[in-house]
Amino acid sequence: KNLDLQLEECTGSENCTPVKTKVTLDSNWRWLHETGGYQNCYSGSMWDDSLCPDAATCGQNCCIEGIDSTDWSGTYGVKSDGHEISLQFITQGPYSSNVGSRLFLLDASEQKYQIFKLKNKEFTMDIDVSDLQCGLNGAVYFVEMDPDGGASKYPGNKAGAAYGTGY
């Protein structure tokens, strides 16, 4: 389940409209395992050659895991009240330690990334970095990605934007 995050689009002073969006976790942080089983398809820094000898076979043999509400905070250190997002840098989860996270913003359909058209517009946000440790980078980036997370470009990609693919 992706997390709710409401934004506002403003056209003038105090003239703002709520925009419903969702937040998803980058596929690189998610568990990728054998379809119908629990064997990891990727472990450490290596692909399992028995499941992933090539990209097409890997797409058939492996699936990417969704995230339930317990894992969002307990494994990945991400919390949302629907209006704010909080990220922990290191989270000790039930199976391992998780370091960092990369989140993407989805539109209300949860099938496409939120597209911002910023020409002649302003983008503002508040970020509390008061608890950010020395030497760490807390940043927000705009990156060009296929709106559907590459699902239409790569027919084997059944996950798409909802599961954080396409970066």
MOMOBEL-V842955 format. One record per pair of residues at least 24 apart in sequence whose ideal C-beta (glycine too) atoms are under 7 Angstrom apart, sorted by the first residue. I is the first residue (numbers start at 1). J is the second residue. D is the distance in whole Angstrom. If there is no record, write none. Layout:
I,J,D
I,J,D
This chain:
1,67,7
1,68,6
1,69,6
2,106,6
2,110,6
2,162,7
3,72,6
3,78,7
3,80,4
4,80,6
4,82,4
5,80,6
5,82,7
5,85,6
6,82,6
6,83,6
20,108,4
21,105,5
21,106,6
21,107,6
21,108,7
21,114,5
22,106,4
22,110,5
23,80,6
23,85,6
23,103,5
23,105,6
24,103,7
24,104,5
24,106,5
24,162,6
24,163,7
24,164,5
25,67,6
25,76,6
25,101,6
25,103,6
25,164,5
26,102,4
26,104,7
26,164,4
26,167,6
27,64,6
27,159,7
27,163,6
27,164,4
27,165,5
29,76,7
29,101,6
29,102,7
30,64,5
30,65,5
30,163,7
30,164,7
31,65,4
32,62,5
32,64,5
33,62,7
33,63,7
33,65,7
34,61,6
34,62,6
35,61,6
35,62,6
35,63,5
56,156,6
59,156,4
64,159,5
64,163,5
76,101,5
77,101,7
78,103,7
89,136,6
104,164,6
106,161,6
106,162,7
110,162,5
111,148,7
111,160,6
111,161,6
111,162,6
112,147,4
112,148,6
112,161,5
113,145,6
113,147,5
113,149,7
113,161,5
115,147,6
116,142,7
